[in-house]
Amino acid sequence: MAGVGPMSQDWEPVVIRKKAPNAAAKKDEKAVNAARRAGAEIETVRKAAAGSNKAASSGTSLNTRKLDDETENLAHDRVPTELKKAIMQGRMDKKLTQSQLAQLINEKPQIIQEYESGKAIPNQQIIGKLERTLGVKLRGKK
């Protein structure tokens, strides 16, 4: 340390601070109240679509308009009359009730009832089970 010149010490205070508050902290209720007490200007802005999901349900979009303009009536296929009669005839030939037939194919009796009344939507797996159990061809050409 000798011979370097006059030495002086810096006695200025050093202040260590936390990082500046981020945007979320500035919006905090405590921070807003403190700013009000200090007399600072506070600007409150309400967002246009705050608290709602208007983007998801906004007016009439192109897809909604297409659906509204659609006039075609869509319906599920039902069991054809020939199939209903063939199932009933096959069941009667084997002298089975609807619930007995349902038990043999591991389905609910309601399913057989719907097939025989024509209300069911045809399911190829169930028709296949009925064919095997009744020994009757229900699909395709006879």
Secondary structure in CASP SS format (residue, H / E / C, confidence):
PFRMAT SS
TARGET T0000
AUTHOR 0000-0000-0000
METHOD secondary structure of the structure
MODEL  1
M C 1.00
A C 1.00
G C 1.00
V C 1.00
G C 1.00
P C 1.00
M C 1.00
S C 1.00
Q C 1.00
D C 1.00
W C 1.00
E C 1.00
P C 1.00
V C 1.00
V C 1.00
I C 1.00
R C 1.00
K C 1.00
K C 1.00
A C 1.00
P C 1.00
N C 1.00
A H 1.00
A H 1.00
A H 1.00
K H 1.00
K C 1.00
D C 1.00
E H 1.00
K H 1.00
A H 1.00
V H 1.00
N H 1.00
A H 1.00
A H 1.00
R H 1.00
R H 1.00
A H 1.00
G C 1.00
A C 1.00
E C 1.00
I C 1.00
E C 1.00
T C 1.00
V C 1.00
R C 1.00
K C 1.00
A C 1.00
A C 1.00
A C 1.00
G C 1.00
S C 1.00
N C 1.00
K C 1.00
A C 1.00
A C 1.00
S C 1.00
S C 1.00
G C 1.00
T C 1.00
S C 1.00
L H 1.00
N H 1.00
T H 1.00
R H 1.00
K H 1.00
L H 1.00
D H 1.00
D H 1.00
E C 1.00
T C 1.00
E C 1.00
N C 1.00
L C 1.00
A C 1.00
H C 1.00
D C 1.00
R C 1.00
V C 1.00
P C 1.00
T H 1.00
E H 1.00
L H 1.00
K H 1.00
K H 1.00
A H 1.00
I H 1.00
M H 1.00
Q H 1.00
G H 1.00
R H 1.00
M H 1.00
D H 1.00
K C 1.00
K C 1.00
L C 1.00
T C 1.00
Q H 1.00
S H 1.00
Q H 1.00
L H 1.00
A H 1.00
Q H 1.00
L H 1.00
I C 1.00
N C 1.00
E C 1.00
K C 1.00
P H 1.00
Q H 1.00
I H 1.00
I H 1.00
Q H 1.00
E H 1.00
Y H 1.00
E H 1.00
S H 1.00
G C 1.00
K C 1.00
A C 1.00
I C 1.00
P C 1.00
N C 1.00
Q H 1.00
Q H 1.00
I H 1.00
I H 1.00
G H 1.00
K H 1.00
L H 1.00
E H 1.00
R H 1.00
T H 1.00
L H 1.00
G C 1.00
V C 1.00
K C 1.00
L C 1.00
R C 1.00
G C 1.00
K C 1.00
K C 1.00
END
